[in-house]
Amino acid sequence: NIMLLARRCATLWPHGRRFGASTTLQLHVRPIFPFLPAPGQDTAHTKPTPAGVEQAAKAIGRSGSSVFDTLQYANSPIGRLACLDDESKQAAAKGPVPLYNMFVARGVLDMNCGQAWVVYKLSAIFEGLSQQGCCKALRGIYIHGSVGCGKTMAMDLFAACVHIALPHLNIYRIHLNCFLEMVHSLLRHAGGHGSDSPVTKPCNCRRVTKEPQKPFNLGRQDDRGTRRTGSAAGWVHATRNCSVQTSVELVAQMLADKMDVLCLDEVSITNLQNCVLLGPLMEALSSQGVIVIATSNKLPCDLYEDGLDRDLHLPKLASAVCNHCDVLQLSSNIDHRKLLRRAEGQHTVFKWQCEGAESQTFVDHWWRALSGTSERHPVSVGYGRKLPVFQSRDERCARFSFADLCTFPPVALGSADYVELASRFHTLIVSDVPRLRPEARDAARRWTLFLDSCYENHVRLIISTPATDPEDLLKLSRGMSDGGDSDGQSLKEASFAVSRCTSRLHEMQSQFYLDAFSHRLKLE
């Protein structure tokens, strides 16, 4: 079956390598990294567009055309693939297969049978959109596979093609954490708990009026009001036979009015709230005609492993995905981020096996090079809060200790806060990052959220730590038998996220990642 698929791929992509019967198949994609909109860029008056597109690095140990020659760098609201050269734009206008074929021919991507098959399936959706002009009756795709195997690349090729070839369609490309923060914000307004001000996200959403809405409750509450009290019980009693929209359905309708295709990157459910929310939301969005393209490291039925009340809430999410999306696996035994050459000498950004005075010397050296100051200035973070931060003179670099950033007390920071910091500063210094083990799981969860935000915004991260390498820095495999903790967190799911963050740490310390950062910085 593998050889048959290889021959089909060689037929579909004639510029790629052909595989003979005696050839050892090299099923991989070169390392990838994200480029998102420039920090502080105002997108309040633009329609939802891909927030960024990952692209392949140079081949390891082999010469070839540089990715810098293939892709142009520019500050764009939809990322790097919005700035393709003319020839690549012509290929993108024809669909994901021609664009993928061009990247293989130029040596930007290696032929990967699994990835090629996923691109082929995405191309079928693209053709359907081109012929129908709308998203009705088209199924989405849920792509799962190991870290670093090229899932996001395949999705982003599709997103770029839709944006270039089908401008009448609104496509929104976003990381799951950012998407859920946006949805929670909309729910506060839709549920009548927010102010009378118009909702600002997603872009150009219509105003939500103060109509009575069903309270958004969690837990084992049935549809007859059992175990509910107060206004929740009264609402259920008064509307038992009525067809009033829930808050989630209303938010889904608002989103569907402003997007035709939703590309969700890194679907991973780690807490009860998001598990309860995402299932009904996915079902409502798909019912409204939104095509969902998602990437994940797990099958839908394996998400939120051992989480609190998983048996009650995960089936809705898994059912919504399977009913409206084709589930595809992109398998690979190699994480090519780990093959990237580490930056050395004066370019070293991760100082391993470093404690005490040595750590302080390393961090101070970088801070002086970045023209850092010794005064804290308030910076806006999530939900309108202010955080005192050490900043550089140009206000584009910031410095933290791990305790200030990821432990509570002194400050309880979350995903929304880290997104704001990563979008505001292009360089972040974090000193004294400890080895993270299960006993420090709360700090470890915050650290993984922080790393996800830095990676998505291609932030230059500088850290000092006593750990020996990325694998030693994050180890949460021990002590996971208890399943979830008191706030509904899935510890096994959080532990699984470690592999993703470890992979990204390898890339973020690489010379290629830092070269790309420097190139982008010159254009800002």
LUMMARKOL-118276 format. One line per field, with one value per residue (C-alpha): residue number from 1; x, z, y. Coordinates in Angstrom, 2 decimals. Example, Ala and Ser with C-alpha at 12.3 -4.5 7.8 and 13.67 -1.06 7.14 Angstrom:
n	1 2
xx	12.30 13.67
zz	7.80 7.14
yy	-4.50 -1.06
This chain:
n	1 2 3 4 5 6 7 8 9 10 11 12 13 14 15 16 17 18 19 20 21 22 23 24 25 26 27 28 29 30 31 32 33 34 35 36 37 38 39 40 41 42 43 44 45 46 47 48 49 50 51 52 53 54 55 56 57 58 59 60 61 62 63 64 65 66 67 68 69 70 71 72 73 74 75 76 77 78 79 80 81 82 83 84 85 86 87 88 89 90 91 92 93 94 95 96 97 98 99 100 101 102 103 104 105 106 107 108 109 110 111 112 113 114 115 116 117 118 119 120 121 122 123 124 125 126 127 128 129 130 131 132 133 134 135 136 137 138 139 140 141 142 143 144 145 146 147 148 149 150 151 152 153 154 155 156 157 158 159 160 161 162 163 164 165 166 167 168 169 170 171 172 173 174 175 176 177 178 179 180 181 182 183 184 185 186 187 188 189 190 191 192 193 194 195 196 197 198 199 200 201 202 203 204 205 206 207 208 209 210 211 212 213 214 215 216 217 218 219 220 221 222 223 224 225 226 227 228 229 230 231 232 233 234 235 236 237 238 239 240 241 242 243 244 245 246 247 248 249 250 251 252 253 254 255 256 257 258 259 260 261 262 263 264 265 266 267 268 269 270 271 272 273 274 275 276 277 278 279 280 281 282 283 284 285 286 287 288 289 290 291 292 293 294 295 296 297 298 299 300 301 302 303 304 305 306 307 308 309 310 311 312 313 314 315 316 317 318 319 320 321 322 323 324 325 326 327 328 329 330 331 332 333 334 335 336 337 338 339 340 341 342 343 344 345 346 347 348 349 350 351 352 353 354 355 356 357 358 359 360 361 362 363 364 365 366 367 368 369 370 371 372 373 374 375 376 377 378 379 380 381 382 383 384 385 386 387 388 389 390 391 392 393 394 395 396 397 398 399 400 401 402 403 404 405 406 407 408 409 410 411 412 413 414 415 416 417 418 419 420 421 422 423 424 425 426 427 428 429 430 431 432 433 434 435 436 437 438 439 440 441 442 443 444 445 446 447 448 449 450 451 452 453 454 455 456 457 458 459 460 461 462 463 464 465 466 467 468 469 470 471 472 473 474 475 476 477 478 479 480 481 482 483 484 485 486 487 488 489 490 491 492 493 494 495 496 497 498 499 500 501 502 503 504 505 506 507 508 509 510 511 512 513 514 515 516 517 518 519 520 521 522 523 524
xx	0.00 2.86 4.52 1.21 0.70 4.26 3.63 0.40 2.21 4.95 2.25 0.38 3.56 5.88 8.57 8.96 11.25 10.04 10.37 11.52 10.91 14.37 14.28 14.12 11.27 12.18 8.83 9.46 9.10 11.77 11.54 8.88 8.36 5.57 5.41 2.44 1.33 3.75 3.36 0.89 -0.49 -4.05 -6.43 -9.62 -10.89 -9.88 -11.80 -10.65 -7.67 -4.99 -3.07 0.11 1.64 4.47 7.14 9.90 13.55 16.57 17.44 19.67 23.16 22.25 22.40 19.34 17.32 16.86 13.46 14.42 14.64 11.24 9.28 9.33 9.19 6.80 4.46 1.21 -2.00 -2.10 1.53 4.31 2.39 0.51 3.81 4.62 6.49 4.45 5.15 4.12 0.97 0.04 0.53 -1.50 -4.34 -4.60 -4.79 -2.78 -1.42 0.31 1.70 2.99 4.42 6.28 7.79 8.98 10.46 12.32 13.70 11.81 9.93 10.89 8.35 6.40 3.82 1.68 1.75 1.14 -1.99 -3.28 -2.60 -4.48 -7.51 -7.34 -7.16 -10.49 -12.07 -10.43 -11.91 -15.31 -15.12 -14.03 -16.91 -19.68 -18.59 -19.76 -19.11 -22.43 -22.31 -18.50 -16.83 -13.82 -10.65 -9.13 -5.41 -3.66 -0.12 3.10 4.87 7.01 5.55 4.10 0.41 0.38 2.27 -0.39 -3.17 -1.40 -0.84 -4.60 -5.29 -2.98 -4.57 -8.07 -7.02 -5.32 -7.66 -11.02 -11.00 -14.78 -14.47 -13.48 -10.87 -9.68 -6.45 -5.75 -4.18 -6.72 -5.65 -6.25 -9.53 -10.85 -9.85 -11.81 -14.83 -14.82 -14.77 -17.75 -19.61 -19.30 -21.08 -23.59 -24.52 -25.32 -22.32 -20.35 -20.76 -22.96 -19.98 -19.85 -17.90 -14.56 -13.49 -13.71 -13.24 -16.39 -18.71 -22.18 -23.21 -24.84 -28.02 -29.10 -31.53 -32.19 -29.74 -29.49 -26.83 -23.69 -23.31 -20.80 -21.13 -23.67 -26.77 -29.61 -32.08 -34.85 -33.02 -31.93 -29.09 -29.61 -30.66 -31.61 -31.81 -30.48 -33.27 -35.81 -34.61 -34.83 -38.33 -39.53 -38.02 -38.23 -40.45 -39.07 -36.42 -34.27 -30.66 -28.00 -25.06 -22.81 -25.23 -25.46 -21.67 -21.41 -23.91 -21.89 -18.71 -20.37 -21.60 -17.97 -16.10 -16.53 -13.48 -11.92 -8.38 -7.61 -4.04 -2.98 -6.33 -5.59 -8.10 -6.57 -9.44 -13.13 -14.33 -12.86 -14.03 -17.60 -17.43 -15.70 -18.09 -21.30 -19.38 -17.94 -21.37 -23.03 -20.34 -20.55 -24.34 -24.01 -21.92 -18.42 -15.74 -13.36 -9.78 -7.96 -4.59 -3.90 -1.54 -4.41 -7.53 -10.76 -11.69 -8.29 -8.46 -8.74 -7.30 -8.31 -9.83 -12.59 -16.04 -14.46 -17.07 -19.84 -18.46 -15.88 -18.40 -20.07 -16.76 -15.68 -19.10 -19.05 -15.62 -16.43 -19.82 -18.45 -14.78 -12.75 -10.17 -6.75 -3.50 -0.15 2.37 6.11 8.71 11.03 10.73 12.85 12.94 15.34 17.73 18.26 21.72 21.81 22.98 26.38 28.74 27.34 24.08 23.30 19.84 19.31 21.91 21.72 23.20 23.33 22.64 23.48 26.09 26.55 22.83 22.84 25.88 24.28 20.98 22.65 24.84 21.80 19.89 22.73 22.93 19.20 19.51 17.45 16.48 16.19 12.71 9.38 6.65 3.00 2.05 -1.48 -2.19 -5.36 -8.77 -7.65 -5.12 -1.71 1.53 4.74 7.52 11.22 11.48 14.21 14.44 12.65 9.90 10.26 12.13 11.14 12.75 11.15 12.12 10.37 8.71 7.19 5.97 4.69 4.03 1.18 1.64 2.76 0.68 -1.68 -1.01 -2.77 -3.00 -4.55 -1.74 1.00 -0.56 -0.49 3.14 4.26 2.49 3.95 7.62 9.82 12.38 11.61 14.20 13.25 15.81 16.14 13.71 13.69 13.35 9.60 8.20 4.69 4.85 5.12 2.38 0.60 3.78 4.50 1.10 1.67 5.12 3.73 1.10 3.82 5.99 3.06 2.44 6.12 6.39 3.22 4.51 8.09 9.46 13.17 13.19 16.27 16.38 18.78 18.09 19.84 18.34 20.65 18.38 14.72 13.86 15.28 13.50 9.98 9.16 5.59 5.25 5.56 2.64 -0.06 -2.20 -4.56 -6.02 -7.27 -6.85 -9.42 -9.96 -10.74 -7.30 -6.26 -2.78 -2.14 -3.15 -0.86 1.90 1.33 1.68 5.21 6.35 5.10 6.83 10.05 10.07 9.50 12.30 14.70 13.67 13.66 17.32 18.37 20.46 17.86 15.09 17.27 18.36 14.74 13.97 16.78 15.63 12.09 13.24 15.04 11.78 9.76
zz	0.00 0.77 -2.56 -4.38 -2.59 -3.47 -7.14 -7.03 -5.39 -8.04 -10.70 -9.06 -8.37 -11.33 -10.05 -6.85 -6.38 -7.92 -5.78 -7.30 -5.92 -4.33 -3.00 0.71 1.27 3.10 4.42 6.03 5.67 6.44 9.67 9.84 11.77 11.97 10.96 12.23 11.79 12.98 16.70 17.24 13.73 13.60 11.99 13.44 10.04 8.03 7.43 9.14 7.28 7.96 11.00 9.73 7.68 8.53 5.97 5.49 6.35 4.27 3.95 6.67 5.32 1.68 -0.61 -2.41 -3.09 0.04 1.53 1.60 -2.22 -2.53 -0.06 0.40 3.88 4.58 7.29 6.17 8.12 6.82 7.18 4.86 2.13 1.43 0.07 -2.43 -5.57 -8.78 -9.94 -6.58 -6.57 -9.93 -8.53 -5.42 -7.61 -9.05 -5.67 -2.93 -5.17 -7.70 -4.85 -3.02 -6.28 -6.83 -3.34 -3.92 -7.30 -5.77 -2.97 -0.28 0.70 0.45 -1.05 1.82 0.83 3.92 3.60 -0.15 0.46 2.98 0.50 -2.15 0.17 0.97 -2.74 -3.17 -0.73 -2.61 -5.89 -4.27 -3.03 -6.47 -8.25 -5.74 -4.62 -1.09 1.74 1.80 1.73 1.99 4.81 6.68 7.55 10.92 10.54 13.37 13.72 15.69 16.33 13.55 10.74 8.59 9.57 9.91 6.66 4.75 6.35 5.67 2.01 1.75 3.64 1.39 -1.76 -0.58 0.33 -3.02 -5.38 -3.63 -2.20 -1.88 0.91 4.43 5.87 9.46 10.46 14.19 16.97 19.18 22.34 20.72 19.23 22.59 24.28 21.62 22.06 25.85 25.43 23.08 25.48 28.29 26.09 24.64 28.08 29.30 31.63 29.69 29.02 26.38 24.14 20.78 20.52 18.84 18.02 15.57 13.22 12.21 14.25 14.62 17.98 20.38 21.85 25.43 24.80 27.43 26.98 28.48 31.22 30.21 32.93 33.44 35.14 35.28 35.04 33.08 30.82 33.46 35.90 38.34 40.54 39.19 41.43 41.07 37.61 35.90 37.28 36.49 32.92 32.32 33.78 31.72 28.39 28.55 25.50 23.68 20.97 22.38 21.20 23.74 24.16 22.30 19.37 19.24 19.23 16.51 14.40 14.88 13.83 10.87 9.60 9.33 8.23 5.65 6.50 9.93 10.17 13.75 14.61 17.50 18.81 22.33 25.17 28.63 30.81 31.42 30.28 26.81 26.47 27.29 24.97 21.86 21.08 20.81 19.14 16.42 15.82 15.60 13.29 10.94 10.95 9.90 6.87 8.17 6.91 9.72 8.97 12.13 13.14 16.28 17.75 18.69 17.31 18.33 20.62 22.37 23.31 26.94 28.14 31.75 32.15 34.66 33.42 30.12 29.51 29.66 27.45 25.04 23.02 21.84 20.57 18.97 17.35 16.00 14.44 12.95 11.62 9.78 9.09 7.47 9.98 8.36 9.89 8.90 10.40 10.78 13.08 12.77 14.33 11.99 14.28 16.41 13.49 13.15 14.02 17.36 17.41 19.05 20.32 20.59 19.00 21.81 23.21 25.49 28.24 29.56 32.84 34.09 37.67 40.08 38.98 35.59 34.85 35.98 33.80 30.71 31.15 31.97 28.86 26.62 28.44 27.91 24.23 23.90 25.64 28.57 31.41 35.14 35.48 35.23 33.03 32.91 29.89 28.86 29.06 28.92 30.03 30.39 33.14 33.50 34.24 35.34 32.98 32.50 28.94 26.56 25.49 22.21 24.12 21.90 24.34 27.84 30.71 33.30 35.88 35.61 38.98 37.78 34.55 35.42 39.15 41.37 43.49 42.63 39.44 37.82 34.10 31.44 27.71 26.98 28.85 27.08 23.68 24.44 25.58 22.56 20.13 21.75 22.21 19.57 22.17 25.61 28.24 30.97 33.68 36.03 34.38 36.67 35.71 35.49 37.02 37.96 41.39 39.60 37.08 37.38 36.51 33.78 32.19 32.19 30.68 27.82 27.10 27.11 24.72 22.36 22.21 21.61 18.86 17.07 17.03 16.16 19.23 19.97 23.36 25.61 28.70 31.38 33.09 35.08 32.76 30.31 27.23 26.20 27.18 30.67 31.07 30.74 32.18 33.30 32.60 36.24 38.60 35.94 37.21 39.04 35.71 36.39 39.16 41.06 38.39 35.63 34.06 32.17 33.43 30.76 28.08 29.64 29.70 26.02 25.22 26.56 23.42 21.28 23.41 23.56 19.78 19.49 21.96 19.69 16.80 18.74 19.71 16.14 13.91 11.16 13.45 14.61 11.05 10.01 13.05 12.14 8.52 9.56 12.12 9.42 7.52 10.48
yy	0.00 2.37 1.73 2.22 5.53 6.56 5.89 7.86 10.77 10.61 10.77 13.64 15.60 14.94 17.31 15.34 12.36 9.14 6.07 2.78 -0.67 -0.75 2.79 3.46 5.89 9.09 10.24 13.59 17.31 19.81 21.81 24.48 27.66 30.28 33.90 35.90 39.53 42.16 42.96 45.76 45.57 46.89 44.42 45.85 46.88 43.86 40.70 37.48 36.11 33.48 34.67 33.17 30.40 28.08 27.33 24.74 25.27 24.35 20.71 19.34 18.72 19.37 22.36 23.68 26.78 28.82 29.40 33.09 33.01 31.36 33.45 37.18 38.66 41.48 42.70 41.17 40.55 36.98 35.92 34.80 33.00 36.21 37.50 34.78 35.70 35.97 32.43 30.98 33.08 31.65 28.16 29.03 30.29 26.78 25.09 23.38 20.60 22.93 25.06 22.00 20.70 23.98 23.91 20.35 21.30 24.24 22.12 24.02 20.85 17.20 14.85 13.30 10.71 11.26 15.02 14.82 12.75 15.31 18.14 16.14 15.85 19.56 20.27 18.47 20.93 23.80 22.54 22.24 25.81 27.00 25.27 25.91 29.36 28.55 26.11 24.28 20.47 20.37 18.45 19.74 17.86 16.98 16.19 14.36 13.13 13.41 16.70 18.14 16.01 18.84 19.04 22.80 23.24 21.30 23.34 26.62 25.78 25.33 28.57 30.57 29.14 29.98 33.50 34.14 32.29 32.80 36.33 36.34 33.76 34.76 32.41 32.65 30.89 30.86 28.85 27.07 28.94 32.33 31.14 29.95 33.20 35.06 32.77 33.12 36.89 36.71 34.43 36.96 39.49 37.06 35.80 39.28 39.46 42.04 45.73 47.33 47.98 46.24 43.02 43.73 40.17 38.64 41.58 43.45 41.25 42.69 44.03 41.59 43.03 42.50 39.65 36.98 34.14 30.70 30.65 28.80 26.15 23.37 19.99 17.17 19.32 17.79 19.59 19.66 21.92 19.26 20.54 24.05 26.92 30.56 32.11 28.97 26.79 29.51 29.77 26.03 25.93 28.90 27.84 24.04 23.90 26.94 27.18 29.98 30.04 29.21 31.55 29.11 28.93 32.71 33.06 30.41 32.35 35.54 33.80 32.08 35.44 36.58 33.47 30.74 28.62 28.19 26.77 25.71 24.83 22.57 21.31 20.12 20.08 20.42 21.65 21.02 24.44 24.11 20.52 21.55 24.55 23.22 20.36 22.41 25.23 22.97 21.45 24.87 26.31 23.34 23.53 27.17 26.09 26.89 24.48 23.54 22.48 21.43 19.99 18.00 15.45 13.13 11.51 13.29 10.40 10.59 14.28 15.40 12.09 11.27 14.74 15.53 14.40 13.38 10.68 13.29 16.04 14.61 12.53 15.73 17.10 13.83 13.44 17.00 16.45 13.06 14.17 17.19 16.40 13.65 12.44 11.96 10.75 12.22 9.85 10.26 8.77 11.76 15.19 17.27 20.26 18.28 17.98 21.71 23.02 24.83 28.45 28.82 31.49 34.99 33.81 31.36 32.08 29.06 28.74 25.17 23.91 27.44 28.59 31.37 33.89 32.27 32.62 36.24 37.02 35.46 37.29 40.63 40.35 39.95 42.70 45.19 44.22 44.92 48.32 47.16 49.46 48.87 50.33 48.57 50.03 48.92 46.81 45.86 42.14 40.06 41.34 44.96 44.31 45.98 44.15 45.93 44.82 45.53 46.87 47.95 51.57 50.88 49.00 45.93 43.68 42.56 40.69 38.39 35.86 32.52 33.12 36.40 34.86 31.39 31.07 32.23 34.22 36.89 37.06 34.55 34.84 32.78 32.26 35.66 37.42 35.48 36.21 39.93 39.81 37.77 40.10 43.23 42.19 40.60 39.43 37.99 37.07 34.60 33.86 30.90 28.49 25.43 21.80 21.32 18.15 16.91 18.55 21.93 21.11 24.45 26.35 23.79 24.39 28.13 27.60 25.50 28.16 30.81 28.81 28.25 32.01 32.79 30.20 31.32 34.92 33.88 35.62 35.38 33.67 33.87 31.67 30.45 27.13 24.40 21.78 20.03 20.12 20.61 17.03 17.56 20.89 19.47 16.05 15.49 11.77 10.72 10.97 11.14 8.29 10.63 11.81 15.32 17.85 19.88 22.52 20.04 19.97 16.85 16.06 13.43 15.92 18.51 15.95 15.16 18.87 18.64 16.79 19.66 22.28 20.25 20.04 23.78 24.52 22.65 24.85 28.11 27.64 26.80 29.04 28.91 30.16 33.04 33.90 34.07 36.25 38.67 38.83 39.63 42.20 44.19 44.63 45.92
